Amino acid sequence: MLNIALFGTSADPPTIGHLTILRSLSEQFDEIAVWAADNPFKAHQTPLQHRTQMLRLLIQDLHRPRQNVWVYPELSHPRTLITVERAQQRWQGADFTLVVGVDVARQLSSWFRAEELLRKVKVLIVPRSGYSLNSGEIARLRQLGATVAIAPIAVPDVSSTAYRQHEDLTGVTHRVQEYIDREQLYGCDARLKKQPVH
């Protein structure tokens, strides 16, 4: 049975933290389906098509032996249940694992038709600096039918928010930064042109 990781992210912009997660997932799963998502709990600064293109550029920096990480914009939907149903239609009979950051995992039980969603996928929670998930929150997900695991991934302490709000250019790759500059995203004209170190 094909084992597929589903990884939707705001990618506003995608960071080296996302790159680390994708590199780890590529070693664990047969295929990783990635998409830029419009999270109904967040306000996005950048249109979806730009975030999708930045994800494609990020994946080019994976340098992985297995070509198993791909962007699927057609999976993107504000309701994750719809995304999973689209994935089930595309890869019939596959086993799906929904990959979420610990900050997002805390919201899962309140998502649209959460119980139905959690019966369709396993959940892999990625640790994130500054966030935690207590045993009660994990127990609540399991009560809803979720099979939950914590990913053994050490993610760099970078974030899309730090990039947008504090002009922390160290969190993105050269390719992504070049795209941001070319497309004039995130008010880059007003920013000092510091080069990321990656």
N, CA, C and O atoms as a DFTB+ gen file, in Angstrom:
792 C
 N C O
     1  1       0.843      -1.195       0.000
     2  2       0.000       0.000       0.000
     3  2       0.879       1.247       0.000
     4  3       1.851       1.329       0.751
     5  1       0.537       2.204      -0.837
     6  2       1.279       3.454      -0.929
     7  2       1.061       4.273       0.350
     8  3      -0.070       4.466       0.795
     9  1       2.165       4.746       0.925
    10  2       2.118       5.515       2.159
    11  2       2.412       6.979       1.826
    12  3       3.538       7.319       1.463
    13  1       1.404       7.843       1.949
    14  2       1.515       9.224       1.479
    15  2       1.362      10.198       2.637
    16  3       0.427      10.100       3.431
    17  1       2.300      11.143       2.721
    18  2       2.198      12.242       3.684
    19  2       1.521      13.418       3.004
    20  3       1.873      13.786       1.883
    21  1       0.555      14.001       3.680
    22  2      -0.150      15.184       3.200
    23  2       0.310      16.378       4.020
    24  3       0.082      16.432       5.229
    25  1       0.957      17.335       3.365
    26  2       1.537      18.464       4.084
    27  2       1.107      19.777       3.441
    28  3       1.715      20.251       2.481
    29  1       0.053      20.344       3.991
    30  2      -0.388      21.666       3.564
    31  2       0.173      22.711       4.504
    32  3       0.217      22.502       5.716
    33  1       0.598      23.819       3.960
    34  2       1.206      24.858       4.776
    35  2       0.856      26.221       4.204
    36  3       0.648      26.359       2.998
    37  1       0.790      27.219       5.061
    38  2       0.521      28.572       4.584
    39  2       1.625      29.050       3.646
    40  3       1.355      29.742       2.664
    41  1       2.884      28.675       3.954
    42  2       4.016      29.001       3.073
    43  2       4.056      30.485       2.732
    44  3       4.116      30.865       1.563
    45  1       4.021      31.308       3.759
    46  2       3.868      32.757       3.531
    47  2       4.991      33.559       4.193
    48  3       4.717      34.355       5.091
    49  1       6.264      33.369       3.770
    50  2       6.782      32.464       2.742
    51  2       7.218      31.131       3.356
    52  3       7.295      31.007       4.578
    53  1       7.508      30.120       2.497
    54  2       8.080      28.870       3.006
    55  2       9.506      29.127       3.490
    56  3      10.230      29.938       2.912
    57  1       9.898      28.433       4.547
    58  2      11.193      28.671       5.198
    59  2      12.074      27.425       5.184
    60  3      11.678      26.365       4.700
    61  1      13.271      27.581       5.725
    62  2      14.154      26.414       5.875
    63  2      13.592      25.430       6.897
    64  3      13.997      24.268       6.924
    65  1      12.665      25.882       7.732
    66  2      11.965      24.950       8.618
    67  2      11.103      23.993       7.807
    68  3      11.097      22.790       8.064
    69  1      10.372      24.525       6.824
    70  2       9.595      23.666       5.926
    71  2      10.524      22.716       5.169
    72  3      10.199      21.545       4.975
    73  1      11.669      23.222       4.748
    74  2      12.630      22.398       4.013
    75  2      13.099      21.221       4.864
    76  3      13.199      20.097       4.373
    77  1      13.383      21.476       6.124
    78  2      13.815      20.415       7.047
    79  2      12.727      19.357       7.211
    80  3      13.007      18.158       7.205
    81  1      11.496      19.810       7.355
    82  2      10.376      18.872       7.496
    83  2      10.236      18.013       6.244
    84  3      10.093      16.794       6.343
    85  1      10.276      18.633       5.076
    86  2      10.124      17.885       3.824
    87  2      11.255      16.889       3.621
    88  3      11.028      15.782       3.133
    89  1      12.472      17.272       3.992
    90  2      13.607      16.358       3.857
    91  2      13.403      15.113       4.724
    92  3      13.669      13.991       4.292
    93  1      12.931      15.328       5.944
    94  2      12.676      14.200       6.844
    95  2      11.529      13.329       6.326
    96  3      11.630      12.102       6.334
    97  1      10.454      13.953       5.882
    98  2       9.312      13.192       5.371
    99  2       9.691      12.366       4.148
   100  3       9.190      11.257       3.964
   101  1      10.579      12.908       3.308
   102  2      10.960      12.201       2.077
   103  2      11.671      10.893       2.378
   104  3      11.711       9.998       1.533
   105  1      12.232      10.776       3.574
   106  2      12.909       9.543       3.981
   107  2      11.951       8.538       4.611
   108  3      12.289       7.362       4.748
   109  1      10.760       8.991       4.995
   110  2       9.822       8.139       5.725
   111  2       8.629       7.659       4.911
   112  3       8.025       6.638       5.238
   113  1       8.283       8.397       3.843
   114  2       7.048       8.114       3.106
   115  2       7.351       7.815       1.645
   116  3       8.382       8.224       1.110
   117  1       6.427       7.090       1.009
   118  2       6.572       6.810      -0.420
   119  2       6.438       8.082      -1.245
   120  3       7.157       8.279      -2.225
   121  1       5.513       8.937      -0.839
   122  2       5.308      10.202      -1.544
   123  2       4.844      11.253      -0.549
   124  3       4.136      10.953       0.412
   125  1       5.258      12.495      -0.800
   126  2       4.821      13.621       0.010
   127  2       4.082      14.580      -0.905
   128  3       4.653      15.108      -1.859
   129  1       2.816      14.801      -0.609
   130  2       1.986      15.733      -1.366
   131  2       1.937      17.046      -0.598
   132  3       1.473      17.095       0.541
   133  1       2.423      18.115      -1.238
   134  2       2.552      19.417      -0.597
   135  2       1.656      20.420      -1.321
   136  3       1.495      20.344      -2.540
   137  1       1.083      21.340      -0.588
   138  2       0.316      22.410      -1.218
   139  2       0.339      23.633      -0.303
   140  3       0.502      23.523       0.912
   141  1       0.172      24.797      -0.922
   142  2      -0.001      26.037      -0.169
   143  2      -1.476      26.160       0.183
   144  3      -2.349      25.998      -0.670
   145  1      -1.738      26.448       1.447
   146  2      -3.114      26.443       1.937
   147  2      -3.554      27.826       2.373
   148  3      -2.754      28.625       2.860
   149  1      -4.821      28.094       2.193
   150  2      -5.449      29.265       2.797
   151  2      -6.053      28.814       4.120
   152  3      -7.154      28.265       4.161
   153  1      -5.324      29.051       5.184
   154  2      -5.766      28.655       6.515
   155  2      -6.856      29.626       6.976
   156  3      -6.604      30.827       7.068
   157  1      -8.073      29.125       7.270
   158  2      -9.157      30.035       7.677
   159  2      -8.882      30.729       9.009
   160  3      -9.582      31.680       9.359
   161  1      -7.858      30.263       9.771
   162  2      -7.514      30.879      11.050
   163  2      -6.426      31.943      10.906
   164  3      -6.035      32.563      11.895
   165  1      -5.927      32.163       9.668
   166  2      -4.836      33.110       9.463
   167  2      -5.204      34.119       8.382
   168  3      -6.034      33.857       7.511
   169  1      -4.556      35.285       8.467
   170  2      -4.651      36.273       7.394
   171  2      -3.390      36.154       6.546
   172  3      -2.282      36.228       7.076
   173  1      -3.541      35.972       5.253
   174  2      -2.390      35.770       4.375
   175  2      -2.056      37.055       3.632
   176  3      -2.936      37.771       3.153
   177  1      -0.755      37.323       3.551
   178  2      -0.318      38.544       2.879
   179  2      -0.125      38.338       1.389
   180  3      -0.189      39.292       0.613
   181  1       0.108      37.121       0.993
   182  2       0.527      36.846      -0.376
   183  2      -0.482      35.930      -1.066
   184  3      -0.936      34.959      -0.460
   185  1      -0.846      36.218      -2.328
   186  2      -1.790      35.349      -3.044
   187  2      -1.290      33.904      -3.143
   188  3      -0.090      33.632      -3.161
   189  1      -2.253      33.003      -3.206
   190  2      -1.968      31.572      -3.209
   191  2      -1.010      31.163      -4.321
   192  3      -0.151      30.310      -4.097
   193  1      -1.130      31.748      -5.523
   194  2      -0.272      31.323      -6.628
   195  2       1.198      31.634      -6.354
   196  3       2.071      30.882      -6.788
   197  1       1.490      32.725      -5.646
   198  2       2.876      33.043      -5.292
   199  2       3.399      32.056      -4.243
   200  3       4.538      31.598      -4.330
   201  1       2.568      31.737      -3.263
   202  2       3.002      30.799      -2.226
   203  2       3.226      29.402      -2.810
   204  3       4.131      28.683      -2.387
   205  1       2.406      29.030      -3.771
   206  2       2.589      27.747      -4.450
   207  2       3.907      27.720      -5.210
   208  3       4.641      26.734      -5.141
   209  1       4.212      28.778      -5.926
   210  2       5.460      28.832      -6.678
   211  2       6.670      28.828      -5.740
   212  3       7.684      28.203      -6.051
   213  1       6.581      29.511      -4.605
   214  2       7.693      29.492      -3.645
   215  2       7.914      28.085      -3.086
   216  3       9.054      27.689      -2.841
   217  1       6.831      27.327      -2.883
   218  2       6.986      25.937      -2.439
   219  2       7.720      25.108      -3.489
   220  3       8.576      24.292      -3.149
   221  1       7.388      25.315      -4.764
   222  2       8.089      24.590      -5.835
   223  2       9.583      24.900      -5.816
   224  3      10.414      24.009      -5.991
   225  1       9.912      26.168      -5.604
   226  2      11.319      26.566      -5.549
   227  2      12.008      25.969      -4.326
   228  3      13.164      25.554      -4.404
   229  1      11.312      25.924      -3.211
   230  2      11.876      25.339      -1.998
   231  2      12.219      23.869      -2.218
   232  3      13.277      23.404      -1.795
   233  1      11.328      23.141      -2.878
   234  2      11.540      21.713      -3.106
   235  2      12.773      21.471      -3.973
   236  3      13.424      20.434      -3.843
   237  1      13.097      22.408      -4.849
   238  2      14.305      22.267      -5.663
   239  2      15.569      22.232      -4.802
   240  3      16.602      21.722      -5.236
   241  1      15.490      22.771      -3.584
   242  2      16.644      22.786      -2.686
   243  2      16.721      21.557      -1.784
   244  3      17.573      21.500      -0.897
   245  1      15.855      20.586      -1.993
   246  2      15.885      19.393      -1.138
   247  2      17.131      18.551      -1.364
   248  3      17.675      17.989      -0.414
   249  1      17.593      18.455      -2.612
   250  2      18.759      17.622      -2.943
   251  2      18.587      16.218      -2.366
   252  3      19.461      15.718      -1.657
   253  1      17.466      15.594      -2.672
   254  2      17.151      14.285      -2.117
   255  2      17.382      13.203      -3.159
   256  3      17.178      13.432      -4.352
   257  1      17.808      12.023      -2.715
   258  2      18.001      10.935      -3.675
   259  2      16.678      10.424      -4.256
   260  3      16.632       9.967      -5.398
   261  1      15.611      10.503      -3.469
   262  2      14.303      10.033      -3.929
   263  2      13.489      11.229      -4.413
   264  3      13.325      12.210      -3.688
   265  1      12.995      11.143      -5.610
   266  2      12.141      12.206      -6.156
   267  2      10.694      11.908      -5.745
   268  3       9.903      11.419      -6.551
   269  1      10.364      12.203      -4.509
   270  2       9.044      11.825      -4.000
   271  2       8.317      12.962      -3.290
   272  3       7.363      12.720      -2.551
   273  1       8.760      14.198      -3.508
   274  2       8.097      15.360      -2.925
   275  2       7.597      16.235      -4.067
   276  3       8.379      16.698      -4.898
   277  1       6.271      16.458      -4.100
   278  2       5.675      17.195      -5.209
   279  2       4.622      18.155      -4.706
   280  3       3.961      17.897      -3.700
   281  1       4.466      19.271      -5.412
   282  2       3.425      20.244      -5.089
   283  2       2.172      19.898      -5.883
   284  3       2.222      19.706      -7.098
   285  1       1.043      19.822      -5.169
   286  2      -0.254      19.520      -5.780
   287  2      -1.222      20.649      -5.435
   288  3      -1.961      20.549      -4.456
   289  1      -1.227      21.727      -6.231
   290  2      -2.125      22.848      -5.909
   291  2      -3.595      22.455      -5.912
   292  3      -4.411      23.086      -5.239
   293  1      -3.937      21.411      -6.668
   294  2      -5.336      20.999      -6.743
   295  2      -5.853      20.422      -5.421
   296  3      -7.063      20.268      -5.250
   297  1      -4.955      20.102      -4.490
   298  2      -5.387      19.610      -3.181
   299  2      -5.778      20.743      -2.242
   300  3      -6.454      20.512      -1.239
   301  1      -5.361      21.957      -2.555
   302  2      -5.570      23.083      -1.654
   303  2      -7.049      23.418      -1.503
   304  3      -7.763      23.613      -2.487
   305  1      -7.494      23.479      -0.245
   306  2      -8.867      23.864       0.077
   307  2      -8.881      24.322       1.532
   308  3      -8.171      23.744       2.356
   309  1      -9.666      25.341       1.871
   310  2      -9.717      25.784       3.269
   311  2     -10.192      24.702       4.239
   312  3      -9.891      24.772       5.431
   313  1     -10.918      23.717       3.753
   314  2     -11.383      22.602       4.582
   315  2     -10.497      21.390       4.320
   316  3     -10.489      20.854       3.212
   317  1      -9.761      20.961       5.324
   318  2      -8.826      19.852       5.142
   319  2      -9.544      18.562       4.772
   320  3      -8.988      17.730       4.055
   321  1     -10.765      18.387       5.248
   322  2     -11.536      17.194       4.879
   323  2     -11.696      17.113       3.366
   324  3     -11.587      16.029       2.794
   325  1     -11.953      18.237       2.711
   326  2     -12.090      18.256       1.248
   327  2     -10.760      17.899       0.597
   328  3     -10.722      17.148      -0.378
   329  1      -9.674      18.437       1.136
   330  2      -8.340      18.098       0.628
   331  2      -8.101      16.597       0.704
   332  3      -7.626      15.992      -0.257
   333  1      -8.427      15.997       1.838
   334  2      -8.209      14.550       2.015
   335  2      -9.081      13.765       1.042
   336  3      -8.624      12.774       0.472
   337  1     -10.308      14.181       0.843
   338  2     -11.178      13.490      -0.115
   339  2     -10.617      13.588      -1.531
   340  3     -10.705      12.630      -2.300
   341  1     -10.045      14.731      -1.879
   342  2      -9.407      14.871      -3.191
   343  2      -8.201      13.936      -3.302
   344  3      -7.980      13.319      -4.344
   345  1      -7.431      13.839      -2.232
   346  2      -6.275      12.935      -2.237
   347  2      -6.718      11.484      -2.371
   348  3      -6.087      10.707      -3.086
   349  1      -7.802      11.113      -1.686
   350  2      -8.311       9.742      -1.774
   351  2      -8.763       9.405      -3.187
   352  3      -8.614       8.267      -3.633
   353  1      -9.310      10.380      -3.887
   354  2      -9.711      10.145      -5.276
   355  2      -8.498       9.973      -6.179
   356  3      -8.508       9.159      -7.103
   357  1      -7.451      10.748      -5.902
   358  2      -6.246      10.693      -6.746
   359  2      -5.442       9.414      -6.503
   360  3      -4.994       8.769      -7.450
   361  1      -5.262       9.049      -5.223
   362  2      -4.464       7.869      -4.873
   363  2      -5.375       6.860      -4.178
   364  3      -5.336       6.720      -2.955
   365  1      -6.175       6.172      -4.946
   366  2      -7.148       5.249      -4.358
   367  2      -6.433       4.098      -3.667
   368  3      -5.519       3.486      -4.219
   369  1      -6.876       3.817      -2.436
   370  2      -6.315       2.712      -1.673
   371  2      -5.054       3.046      -0.910
   372  3      -4.511       2.179      -0.224
   373  1      -4.563       4.282      -1.003
   374  2      -3.339       4.670      -0.290
   375  2      -3.633       4.897       1.186
   376  3      -4.779       5.087       1.590
   377  1      -2.567       4.871       1.976
   378  2      -2.629       5.164       3.404
   379  2      -2.130       6.600       3.586
   380  3      -1.032       6.929       3.137
   381  1      -2.920       7.460       4.238
   382  2      -2.598       8.880       4.323
   383  2      -2.244       9.298       5.744
   384  3      -2.876       8.882       6.715
   385  1      -1.216      10.132       5.834
   386  2      -0.824      10.745       7.099
   387  2      -0.844      12.253       6.924
   388  3      -0.155      12.797       6.061
   389  1      -1.635      12.922       7.744
   390  2      -1.712      14.380       7.723
   391  2      -0.608      14.929       8.627
   392  3      -0.546      14.614       9.815
   393  1       0.256      15.749       8.044
   394  2       1.388      16.311       8.779
   395  2       1.043      17.739       9.179
   396  3       0.736      18.574       8.327
   397  1       1.095      18.019      10.493
   398  2       0.758      19.355      10.994
   399  2       1.770      19.772      12.056
   400  3       2.322      18.936      12.772
   401  1       2.000      21.075      12.145
   402  2       2.812      21.603      13.232
   403  2       2.053      21.521      14.541
   404  3       0.824      21.445      14.562
   405  1       2.799      21.536      15.628
   406  2       2.158      21.399      16.937
   407  2       1.192      22.555      17.189
   408  3       0.190      22.372      17.880
   409  1       1.468      23.737      16.646
   410  2       0.562      24.868      16.818
   411  2      -0.782      24.596      16.146
   412  3      -1.835      24.951      16.677
   413  1      -0.737      23.966      14.978
   414  2      -1.966      23.625      14.251
   415  2      -2.670      22.439      14.912
   416  3      -3.900      22.385      14.940
   417  1      -1.900      21.495      15.441
   418  2      -2.482      20.305      16.070
   419  2      -3.421      20.681      17.213
   420  3      -4.388      19.972      17.490
   421  1      -3.134      21.788      17.864
   422  2      -3.974      22.218      18.983
   423  2      -5.365      22.647      18.512
   424  3      -6.297      22.706      19.314
   425  1      -5.513      22.947      17.220
   426  2      -6.803      23.379      16.665
   427  2      -7.588      22.233      16.036
   428  3      -8.773      22.382      15.739
   429  1      -6.938      21.095      15.831
   430  2      -7.528      20.023      15.030
   431  2      -8.913      19.599      15.490
   432  3      -9.799      19.370      14.666
   433  1      -9.106      19.494      16.786
   434  2     -10.394      18.990      17.278
   435  2     -11.548      19.933      16.959
   436  3     -12.708      19.524      17.010
   437  1     -11.247      21.199      16.627
   438  2     -12.309      22.157      16.299
   439  2     -12.479      22.338      14.784
   440  3     -13.284      23.160      14.345
   441  1     -11.737      21.586      14.000
   442  2     -11.832      21.720      12.545
   443  2     -13.161      21.184      12.020
   444  3     -13.856      20.436      12.706
   445  1     -13.495      21.568      10.822
   446  2     -14.704      21.146      10.137
   447  2     -14.783      19.624      10.074
   448  3     -13.909      18.964       9.513
   449  1     -15.859      19.079      10.667
   450  2     -16.106      17.627      10.685
   451  2     -14.844      16.864      11.088
   452  3     -14.403      15.938      10.408
   453  1     -14.280      17.295      12.227
   454  2     -12.990      16.774      12.693
   455  2     -13.005      15.258      12.876
   456  3     -12.043      14.585      12.506
   457  1     -14.066      14.721      13.432
   458  2     -14.110      13.281      13.686
   459  2     -14.037      12.496      12.381
   460  3     -13.321      11.499      12.288
   461  1     -14.773      12.945      11.383
   462  2     -14.740      12.288      10.071
   463  2     -13.343      12.397       9.455
   464  3     -12.819      11.425       8.912
   465  1     -12.750      13.579       9.545
   466  2     -11.400      13.784       9.015
   467  2     -10.397      12.847       9.672
   468  3      -9.589      12.217       8.989
   469  1     -10.449      12.756      10.997
   470  2      -9.448      11.981      11.737
   471  2      -9.618      10.478      11.567
   472  3      -8.712       9.717      11.908
   473  1     -10.754      10.037      11.050
   474  2     -10.922       8.618      10.718
   475  2     -10.254       8.288       9.380
   476  3      -9.940       7.130       9.105
   477  1     -10.042       9.312       8.558
   478  2      -9.508       9.087       7.209
   479  2      -7.985       9.134       7.134
   480  3      -7.392       8.633       6.178
   481  1      -7.345       9.739       8.149
   482  2      -5.896       9.930       8.107
   483  2      -5.271       9.611       9.464
   484  3      -5.936       9.644      10.500
   485  1      -3.988       9.303       9.428
   486  2      -3.179       9.336      10.644
   487  2      -2.691      10.774      10.793
   488  3      -2.713      11.543       9.832
   489  1      -2.256      11.133      11.984
   490  2      -1.764      12.488      12.228
   491  2      -0.329      12.408      12.718
   492  3      -0.028      11.703      13.680
   493  1       0.559      13.141      12.045
   494  2       1.955      13.260      12.459
   495  2       2.182      14.710      12.855
   496  3       2.043      15.618      12.035
   497  1       2.533      14.917      14.123
   498  2       2.696      16.262      14.659
   499  2       4.176      16.626      14.682
   500  3       5.003      15.900      15.233
   501  1       4.489      17.764      14.071
   502  2       5.874      18.229      14.002
   503  2       6.114      19.223      15.136
   504  3       5.378      20.202      15.263
   505  1       7.141      18.982      15.967
   506  2       7.449      19.938      17.047
   507  2       7.820      21.304      16.489
   508  3       8.334      21.421      15.377
   509  1       7.548      22.334      17.285
   510  2       7.886      23.695      16.889
   511  2       8.275      24.489      18.128
   512  3       7.601      24.424      19.156
   513  1       9.361      25.231      18.021
   514  2       9.853      26.016      19.148
   515  2       8.778      26.980      19.644
   516  3       8.143      27.683      18.858
   517  1       8.586      26.998      20.973
   518  2       7.624      27.913      21.564
   519  2       6.220      27.367      21.683
   520  3       5.340      28.043      22.217
   521  1       5.986      26.140      21.190
   522  2       4.659      25.532      21.256
   523  2       4.756      24.148      21.890
   524  3       5.764      23.455      21.755
   525  1       3.708      23.768      22.571
   526  2       3.661      22.418      23.141
   527  2       2.237      21.889      23.029
   528  3       1.283      22.639      22.823
   529  1       2.132      20.590      23.171
   530  2       0.839      19.918      23.126
   531  2       0.760      19.048      24.366
   532  3       1.577      18.144      24.539
   533  1      -0.202      19.304      25.221
   534  2      -0.248      18.529      26.458
   535  2      -0.965      17.203      26.248
   536  3      -1.610      16.987      25.222
   537  1      -0.846      16.330      27.219
   538  2      -1.404      14.975      27.094
   539  2      -2.925      15.014      26.944
   540  3      -3.504      14.149      26.287
   541  1      -3.572      16.010      27.547
   542  2      -5.025      16.126      27.410
   543  2      -5.445      16.435      25.983
   544  3      -6.458      15.927      25.500
   545  1      -4.660      17.274      25.308
   546  2      -4.977      17.615      23.917
   547  2      -4.766      16.417      22.996
   548  3      -5.539      16.201      22.062
   549  1      -3.718      15.641      23.263
   550  2      -3.486      14.425      22.476
   551  2      -4.599      13.413      22.749
   552  3      -5.094      12.762      21.829
   553  1      -4.988      13.287      24.016
   554  2      -6.071      12.361      24.376
   555  2      -7.366      12.753      23.682
   556  3      -8.126      11.887      23.248
   557  1      -7.626      14.060      23.573
   558  2      -8.847      14.533      22.901
   559  2      -8.838      14.116      21.435
   560  3      -9.864      13.681      20.911
   561  1      -7.692      14.243      20.768
   562  2      -7.596      13.823      19.371
   563  2      -7.839      12.323      19.249
   564  3      -8.514      11.870      18.324
   565  1      -7.293      11.562      20.176
   566  2      -7.477      10.099      20.136
   567  2      -8.926       9.719      20.414
   568  3      -9.427       8.746      19.852
   569  1      -9.600      10.469      21.269
   570  2     -11.025      10.226      21.520
   571  2     -11.853      10.439      20.254
   572  3     -12.879       9.791      20.048
   573  1     -11.390      11.351      19.421
   574  2     -12.075      11.616      18.156
   575  2     -11.728      10.587      17.083
   576  3     -12.251      10.646      15.970
   577  1     -10.842       9.643      17.418
   578  2     -10.499       8.578      16.482
   579  2      -9.154       8.707      15.816
   580  3      -8.820       7.909      14.941
   581  1      -8.364       9.707      16.215
   582  2      -7.073       9.943      15.564
   583  2      -6.016       8.951      16.013
   584  3      -5.953       8.570      17.182
   585  1      -5.190       8.542      15.064
   586  2      -3.945       7.841      15.361
   587  2      -2.867       8.912      15.304
   588  3      -2.601       9.467      14.238
   589  1      -2.241       9.210      16.446
   590  2      -1.345      10.361      16.576
   591  2       0.077       9.904      16.872
   592  3       0.306       9.012      17.690
   593  1       1.032      10.541      16.181
   594  2       2.453      10.324      16.471
   595  2       3.154      11.671      16.452
   596  3       2.707      12.605      15.787
   597  1       4.258      11.766      17.187
   598  2       5.092      12.971      17.196
   599  2       6.290      12.710      16.300
   600  3       6.974      11.701      16.467
   601  1       6.554      13.599      15.356
   602  2       7.654      13.415      14.409
   603  2       8.990      13.653      15.099
   604  3       9.142      14.627      15.837
   605  1       9.964      12.768      14.864
   606  2      11.296      12.962      15.443
   607  2      12.132      13.903      14.574
   608  3      13.155      13.505      14.017
   609  1      11.685      15.155      14.467
   610  2      12.336      16.132      13.596
   611  2      12.766      17.330      14.437
   612  3      11.968      17.880      15.196
   613  1      14.024      17.732      14.299
   614  2      14.509      18.958      14.936
   615  2      14.405      20.081      13.907
   616  3      15.234      20.184      13.002
   617  1      13.391      20.911      14.053
   618  2      13.116      21.973      13.078
   619  2      13.834      23.248      13.506
   620  3      13.750      23.638      14.671
   621  1      14.538      23.904      12.584
   622  2      15.201      25.171      12.938
   623  2      14.200      26.189      13.471
   624  3      13.035      26.201      13.074
   625  1      14.670      27.039      14.374
   626  2      13.811      28.039      14.999
   627  2      13.670      29.246      14.080
   628  3      14.208      30.318      14.354
   629  1      12.942      29.056      12.992
   630  2      12.646      30.126      12.038
   631  2      11.152      30.095      11.783
   632  3      10.491      29.088      12.039
   633  1      10.621      31.199      11.277
   634  2       9.189      31.197      10.975
   635  2       8.876      32.199       9.872
   636  3       9.602      33.169       9.656
   637  1       7.787      31.933       9.191
   638  2       7.306      32.859       8.172
   639  2       6.927      34.194       8.798
   640  3       7.138      35.247       8.195
   641  1       6.372      34.154      10.000
   642  2       5.984      35.384      10.693
   643  2       7.198      36.257      10.971
   644  3       7.145      37.473      10.789
   645  1       8.293      35.643      11.413
   646  2       9.519      36.408      11.680
   647  2      10.031      37.056      10.405
   648  3      10.534      38.179      10.428
   649  1       9.901      36.346       9.298
   650  2      10.321      36.925       8.022
   651  2       9.473      38.148       7.689
   652  3      10.003      39.205       7.349
   653  1       8.165      37.998       7.789
   654  2       7.254      39.089       7.399
   655  2       7.338      40.283       8.346
   656  3       7.367      41.433       7.908
   657  1       7.376      39.997       9.653
   658  2       7.265      41.082      10.624
   659  2       8.607      41.684      11.033
   660  3       8.684      42.866      11.370
   661  1       9.666      40.868      11.004
   662  2      10.953      41.340      11.516
   663  2      12.057      41.328      10.461
   664  3      13.227      41.553      10.769
   665  1      11.668      41.061       9.207
   666  2      12.625      41.074       8.099
   667  2      13.814      40.152       8.360
   668  3      14.957      40.487       8.050
   669  1      13.524      38.985       8.935
   670  2      14.567      37.992       9.211
   671  2      14.794      37.161       7.957
   672  3      14.096      36.176       7.718
   673  1      15.778      37.567       7.159
   674  2      16.018      36.918       5.877
   675  2      16.751      35.596       6.000
   676  3      16.874      34.875       5.009
   677  1      17.242      35.253       7.185
   678  2      18.001      34.012       7.348
   679  2      17.106      32.781       7.279
   680  3      17.608      31.661       7.183
   681  1      15.790      32.968       7.326
   682  2      14.888      31.822       7.359
   683  2      14.481      31.277       6.013
   684  3      13.793      30.259       5.949
   685  1      14.892      31.933       4.916
   686  2      14.482      31.467       3.591
   687  2      15.703      31.116       2.743
   688  3      16.815      31.574       3.005
   689  1      15.472      30.300       1.731
   690  2      16.555      29.908       0.826
   691  2      16.805      31.001      -0.211
   692  3      15.987      31.906      -0.377
   693  1      17.936      30.913      -0.904
   694  2      18.269      31.886      -1.948
   695  2      17.195      31.928      -3.031
   696  3      16.776      33.004      -3.458
   697  1      16.748      30.741      -3.476
   698  2      15.747      30.700      -4.551
   699  2      14.467      31.421      -4.149
   700  3      13.900      32.188      -4.927
   701  1      14.022      31.164      -2.924
   702  2      12.796      31.795      -2.455
   703  2      12.999      33.305      -2.321
   704  3      12.127      34.085      -2.701
   705  1      14.146      33.714      -1.783
   706  2      14.403      35.147      -1.635
   707  2      14.482      35.843      -2.995
   708  3      13.983      36.958      -3.148
   709  1      15.092      35.206      -3.963
   710  2      15.159      35.782      -5.309
   711  2      13.757      35.964      -5.892
   712  3      13.470      36.973      -6.536
   713  1      12.889      34.978      -5.659
   714  2      11.508      35.080      -6.151
   715  2      10.782      36.239      -5.454
   716  3      10.087      37.022      -6.101
   717  1      10.951      36.336      -4.142
   718  2      10.320      37.421      -3.382
   719  2      10.776      38.773      -3.927
   720  3       9.960      39.674      -4.122
   721  1      12.078      38.912      -4.173
   722  2      12.595      40.180      -4.693
   723  2      12.045      40.470      -6.092
   724  3      11.630      41.590      -6.388
   725  1      12.047      39.447      -6.943
   726  2      11.590      39.634      -8.323
   727  2      10.115      40.020      -8.380
   728  3       9.721      40.875      -9.172
   729  1       9.301      39.382      -7.533
   730  2       7.860      39.635      -7.549
   731  2       7.444      40.775      -6.619
   732  3       6.265      41.116      -6.527
   733  1       8.431      41.360      -5.930
   734  2       8.169      42.498      -5.027
   735  2       7.139      42.142      -3.946
   736  3       6.165      42.862      -3.726
   737  1       7.390      41.003      -3.279
   738  2       6.503      40.542      -2.214
   739  2       6.992      41.042      -0.859
   740  3       8.173      41.353      -0.699
   741  1       6.106      41.118       0.097
   742  2       6.415      41.476       1.484
   743  2       7.081      42.841       1.604
   744  3       7.901      43.046       2.499
   745  1       6.748      43.765       0.733
   746  2       7.309      45.107       0.830
   747  2       8.816      45.124       0.734
   748  3       9.485      45.888       1.429
   749  1       9.358      44.265      -0.143
   750  2      10.817      44.098      -0.174
   751  2      11.553      45.356      -0.604
   752  3      12.754      45.451      -0.355
   753  1      10.900      46.329      -1.237
   754  2      11.572      47.580      -1.593
   755  2      12.039      48.345      -0.355
   756  3      13.074      49.011      -0.367
   757  1      11.254      48.230       0.702
   758  2      11.579      48.982       1.911
   759  2      12.611      48.283       2.780
   760  3      13.069      48.843       3.776
   761  1      12.972      47.088       2.417
   762  2      13.852      46.259       3.241
   763  2      15.302      46.436       2.799
   764  3      15.579      46.543       1.604
   765  1      16.214      46.466       3.743
   766  2      17.630      46.411       3.402
   767  2      17.920      45.063       2.785
   768  3      17.431      44.042       3.267
   769  1      18.696      45.045       1.739
   770  2      18.938      43.797       1.011
   771  2      20.037      42.973       1.679
   772  3      21.156      42.866       1.177
   773  1      19.686      42.403       2.813
   774  2      20.597      41.462       3.460
   775  2      20.417      40.114       2.768
   776  3      19.290      39.740       2.442
   777  1      21.477      39.395       2.543
   778  2      21.385      38.096       1.887
   779  2      21.249      37.001       2.917
   780  3      21.969      37.011       3.916
   781  1      20.345      36.051       2.710
   782  2      20.247      34.905       3.627
   783  2      21.517      34.084       3.578
   784  3      22.243      34.106       2.585
   785  1      21.780      33.365       4.645
   786  2      23.033      32.614       4.754
   787  2      22.916      31.223       4.201
   788  3      23.899      30.482       4.223
   789  1      21.750      30.825       3.699
   790  2      21.551      29.436       3.272
   791  2      21.708      29.308       1.778
   792  3      21.576      28.212       1.234
